[in-house]
Amino acid sequence: MRSILTEVDKFHVAVPLIDTRSASTVEDIILAPPITNPYRKLKEALIARFSKSKEANLIQLLDGESLGDKTPSQHLRHLRSLVPDIDEEVLKARWLSHLPPQMHECLVKQEQADLNKLGAAGDKLHEVIKPAGIAAVSDLETQVAALAEHLAELSAIVARSRERAVQQRPRSRSRSRVLAATSSGGLCWYHAKFGASRIQSKLYKLII
C-alpha cells in the first residue's frame, strides 16, 4: 500500500471516517471538494462548524435557566458551573439577559468591567431593587383588599334590596285576591267595602 501523500488522498480517506452527524455539517464540502487543499479545508470546516454547533447548544442550555431567588452573583456562579468552558463574553451576555430590566440597564453599560465584579455590583443593585418590588406588591395587595371590601358592601346592599322586595310582594298579592273575590261574587268594589246599608242611605238622600 502506497503512502498517503497528497491532499486529495487524505480527503478521500478521511471522508468515510467522519460520523453521520458531523458529516452533515460539512456536506457541501464532501459533495463538492475544493480543488486546492481539500483535506485541510475539510478539517478546518469541521473544527469551525462543530465549535459553532457546540456553542449554540451551550447557549440553549443557558437560556433555559432563570435568576429565580438567587442573587446575581449566585446565578453567575451557577451558569459558570453548567458550562465551565464557554467564552466569557458569551456567558456575560446570557447572564445579563437573565437579570431584571433595571439591573440589566445599569450593568450592561460597564463594558470593560470584570465579570466577577459585575456580579458583585449586581448584588448591591439587587438589595436596592428588591425592597422596592416588595413595596409595590404590598401596595397592590392593599388595593385588592379594599376592592374586595367594597364589593362585599355592594353585595350586602343588593341582598337587602331583594329581601325588602320579597317582603312587600305578598301584600300586593293579598289585595289583588280581595278585589278578585269581590268581583267574582257579583259585588262592586264600593259595595264590598262599605256594605249595602250605606249605599241605600245615600240613595235615599238623593231621592229626597
C-alpha positions as CSV (number, residue, x, y, z in Angstrom):
1,M,0.0,0.0,0.0
2,R,1.5,3.3,-1.1
3,S,1.8,6.1,1.5
4,I,-0.8,8.8,1.6
5,L,0.9,12.0,0.4
6,T,-1.5,14.2,-1.4
7,E,-4.3,16.4,-0.1
8,V,-6.8,14.6,-2.4
9,D,-5.7,11.2,-1.0
10,K,-6.1,12.4,2.6
11,F,-9.5,13.8,1.8
12,H,-10.9,10.5,0.3
13,V,-9.5,8.6,3.3
14,A,-10.9,11.0,5.9
15,V,-14.5,11.3,4.5
16,P,-15.6,7.7,5.3
17,L,-14.3,8.1,8.8
18,I,-16.5,11.0,9.6
19,D,-19.6,10.1,11.6
20,T,-23.0,10.9,10.1
21,R,-23.9,13.9,12.4
22,S,-20.5,15.6,11.7
23,A,-20.6,14.8,8.0
24,S,-24.0,16.6,7.7
25,T,-22.3,19.9,8.9
26,V,-19.7,19.7,6.0
27,E,-21.9,18.1,3.4
28,D,-21.3,20.9,0.9
29,I,-17.5,20.2,1.0
30,I,-17.9,16.4,0.8
31,L,-20.2,16.7,-2.2
32,A,-18.1,19.3,-4.0
33,P,-14.4,19.0,-2.7
34,P,-12.3,22.1,-3.1
35,I,-9.8,21.9,-6.0
36,T,-6.9,23.0,-3.8
37,N,-6.1,21.7,-0.3
38,P,-9.4,19.7,0.0
39,Y,-8.3,17.8,3.2
40,R,-7.1,20.9,5.0
41,K,-10.3,22.8,4.2
42,L,-12.4,19.8,5.2
43,K,-10.6,19.7,8.6
44,E,-10.9,23.5,9.2
45,A,-14.6,23.4,8.3
46,L,-15.2,20.5,10.7
47,I,-13.5,22.4,13.6
48,A,-15.2,25.7,12.9
49,R,-18.7,24.4,12.4
50,F,-18.6,21.9,15.2
51,S,-17.4,24.7,17.6
52,K,-20.3,26.9,16.5
53,S,-22.7,24.0,16.9
54,K,-21.4,23.3,20.4
55,E,-21.6,26.9,21.4
56,A,-25.2,27.1,20.1
57,N,-26.1,24.1,22.3
58,L,-24.4,25.7,25.3
59,I,-26.3,28.9,24.8
60,Q,-29.5,27.0,24.5
61,L,-28.7,25.3,27.8
62,L,-28.0,28.7,29.5
63,D,-31.2,30.2,28.1
64,G,-33.2,27.5,29.9
65,E,-32.0,29.0,33.2
66,S,-33.5,31.9,35.2
67,L,-32.5,34.1,38.1
68,G,-35.3,32.9,40.4
69,D,-34.5,33.5,44.1
70,K,-30.7,33.6,43.5
71,T,-28.6,36.8,43.8
72,P,-26.9,37.9,40.6
73,S,-23.5,36.6,41.7
74,Q,-25.0,33.3,42.8
75,H,-26.7,33.0,39.4
76,L,-23.4,33.8,37.6
77,R,-21.6,31.0,39.5
78,H,-24.5,28.6,38.7
79,L,-24.2,29.4,34.9
80,R,-20.4,29.0,35.0
81,S,-20.7,25.6,36.7
82,L,-23.0,24.4,33.9
83,V,-20.7,25.5,31.1
84,P,-17.2,26.0,32.5
85,D,-15.5,26.1,29.1
86,I,-17.8,28.7,27.5
87,D,-16.4,32.0,26.3
88,E,-16.6,34.7,29.0
89,E,-18.3,37.2,26.7
90,V,-21.0,34.7,25.8
91,L,-21.5,33.9,29.4
92,K,-21.7,37.6,30.3
93,A,-24.3,38.2,27.6
94,R,-26.5,35.3,28.7
95,W,-26.2,36.2,32.4
96,L,-27.1,39.8,31.8
97,S,-30.2,38.7,29.8
98,H,-31.5,36.9,32.9
99,L,-31.4,40.0,35.1
100,P,-34.4,42.3,35.7
101,P,-34.6,45.2,33.2
102,Q,-33.5,48.0,35.6
103,M,-30.4,45.9,36.7
104,H,-29.6,44.9,33.2
105,E,-29.7,48.5,32.0
106,C,-27.2,49.6,34.7
107,L,-24.7,46.7,34.3
108,V,-24.7,46.5,30.5
109,K,-23.0,49.9,30.4
110,Q,-20.0,48.6,32.3
111,E,-18.4,47.0,29.2
112,Q,-14.9,46.8,30.4
113,A,-15.7,45.6,33.9
114,D,-14.6,42.1,35.0
115,L,-17.5,39.6,35.1
116,N,-17.0,38.8,38.8
117,K,-17.0,42.5,39.7
118,L,-20.2,42.8,37.7
119,G,-21.7,40.0,39.8
120,A,-20.8,41.9,43.0
121,A,-22.3,45.1,41.6
122,G,-25.4,43.2,40.7
123,D,-25.8,42.0,44.3
124,K,-25.8,45.6,45.5
125,L,-28.4,46.6,43.0
126,H,-30.4,43.6,43.9
127,E,-30.6,44.8,47.5
128,V,-31.9,48.2,46.3
129,I,-34.4,47.0,43.7
130,K,-35.8,44.1,45.8
131,P,-37.4,46.2,48.6
132,A,-39.0,48.5,46.0
133,G,-40.5,45.5,44.4
134,I,-41.8,44.2,47.7
135,A,-43.4,47.6,48.5
136,A,-45.1,47.6,45.1
137,V,-46.6,44.1,45.8
138,S,-47.7,45.2,49.2
139,D,-49.5,48.3,47.8
140,L,-51.2,46.1,45.2
141,E,-52.4,43.7,47.9
142,T,-53.9,46.7,49.8
143,Q,-55.7,47.9,46.8
144,V,-57.1,44.4,46.1
145,A,-58.3,44.1,49.8
146,A,-60.1,47.4,49.6
147,L,-61.8,46.4,46.3
148,A,-62.9,43.1,47.9
149,E,-64.4,45.0,50.8
150,H,-66.2,47.4,48.5
151,L,-67.7,44.5,46.5
152,A,-68.8,42.9,49.8
153,E,-70.7,46.1,50.7
154,L,-72.4,46.2,47.3
155,S,-73.4,42.6,47.6
156,A,-75.0,43.3,51.0
157,I,-76.9,46.3,49.7
158,V,-78.3,44.2,46.8
159,A,-79.2,41.4,49.2
160,R,-81.2,43.8,51.4
161,S,-83.0,45.3,48.5
162,R,-84.1,41.9,47.3
163,E,-85.3,41.0,50.8
164,R,-87.5,44.1,51.0
165,A,-88.9,43.4,47.6
166,V,-89.8,39.9,48.6
167,Q,-91.5,41.1,51.9
168,Q,-93.6,43.7,50.0
169,R,-94.8,41.3,47.3
170,P,-97.3,39.2,49.4
171,R,-99.3,42.4,50.5
172,S,-100.0,43.4,46.9
173,R,-101.0,39.9,46.1
174,S,-103.4,39.7,49.1
175,R,-105.1,43.0,48.0
176,S,-105.5,41.6,44.5
177,R,-107.1,38.5,45.9
178,V,-109.7,40.6,47.8
179,L,-110.6,42.5,44.7
180,A,-110.8,39.4,42.7
181,A,-113.0,37.7,45.3
182,T,-115.5,40.6,45.4
183,S,-115.7,40.8,41.7
184,S,-116.3,37.1,41.4
185,G,-119.1,37.3,44.0
186,G,-121.1,39.8,41.9
187,L,-120.4,42.8,44.2
188,C,-118.8,46.1,43.1
189,W,-115.8,47.3,44.9
190,Y,-117.7,50.1,46.8
191,H,-120.5,47.6,47.8
192,A,-117.9,45.2,49.1
193,K,-116.1,47.9,51.1
194,F,-119.0,49.9,52.6
195,G,-121.8,47.5,52.7
196,A,-125.4,47.6,51.3
197,S,-126.9,49.7,54.1
198,R,-124.6,52.7,53.4
199,I,-125.4,52.5,49.7
200,Q,-129.2,52.5,50.5
201,S,-128.7,55.6,52.8
202,K,-127.0,57.6,50.0
203,L,-129.7,56.6,47.5
204,Y,-132.5,57.7,50.0
205,K,-130.9,61.2,50.4
206,L,-130.7,61.6,46.6
207,I,-134.4,60.7,46.2
208,I,-135.5,63.2,48.9
